[in-house]
Amino acid sequence: YLMFRPGVVYTRDPFAAFTLSLVRNDVFWEAHRFPARPDGWFYRHLFRTVSGIIVITRGLKELFIEHGVPSERVAVIPDAVDPKEFSIPQSPRQARSMLGLPEHGLMVGYVGQLTTFGEEKGVGDLIRAFVAVQKRHPDAVLLIVGGAPGDIRPYRTLADGLGIGGSVIFAGRQPHE
């Protein structure tokens, strides 16, 4: 593989970025969250040796800069979608009715994978935060779209354990129609 020497190596895996940065000087790491222990030797080395870090928000970029990564080596490239692909002719009330969702009240939504490469994407934090939302808005509903049944199970258990299971709807994976 290293004999082929592609122009750059781009990875979301910090361990691959770390390992490859030992033998290459063209490694780019995409980070969707800030490391829990950024001051350990692993991340200090990674921050120094990768050619660049790609993040999805300005806030993440600032965290990397605060931990010694030069600004010019951190690029912000937000996740994006084409809004025309998701344009629907129904009103929100009609759409809720068609989908069997409550027609009134606050609805908080999450759409996406529940984990990526084995990493949790914050859905547990969202469910725990929703407890506070429920206190202020008892009729609020949390709609979580995405995830395979095995991925959903621990989050359903968490919601039930927090006493909000009846207000959290797990729609699972849905077609893009």
Residue, then its C-alpha position, 0 to 999 in steps of 0.5 A: y500500500l505505501m509503495f503505491r503512494p497516493g497523493v494524500v491520505y484522508t481518514r476519519d480514524p485517528f489511529a490510522a492518521f497517527t500510524l500513517s503520520l509516522v511514515r508519511n507527511d501527507v496525512f489528513w484527519e477528519a474530526h467530527r468531535f474533539p478528543a476527550r483527552p487532547d493533552g495525552w501523548f497520542y493526540r499531542h503527536l497527532f496534532r503535530t504530525v498530520s498535514g491537516i485536520i478537517v472539522i465540521t464546525r468553527g467551534l471545533k476548529e477553535l478547540f483544536i487551535e486552543h490546543g496548539v494546532p496552527s489555524e492554517r492546518v485546520a479547515v472547516i468543511p461543514d456537512a451539507v445537503d441539497p435542500k431541494e432534495f428534501s422539499i415537500p409540498q405538505s404543511p408541517r401539520q399535514a406531514r405530521s398527520m401522514l407520518g402518524l406523529p402528534e399534530h401539535g406540540l414541540m417536536v425535537g428531531y434527530v436524523g442520522q446514524l446513531t453510531t459511526f465506526g463504533e463511536e456514539k454520535g451524541v444520541g444518548d446526550l440528546i435523550r438525557a437533555f430531553v428530560a429537561v425539555q419534557k419538564r418545560h414542555p410536557d407534550a414534547v416529542l423526541l423523534i429519532v430517525g436512523g439506526a438499525p434495531g440493534d443500535i436503537r435498543p440501548y437508547r430505548t432502554l435509556a429513554d425508558g429508564l429516564g421515564i421519557g420512553g413514551s415521548v421518544i419515537f424511534a423511527g429506525r432507518q427510513p428510505h430517502e423518499 
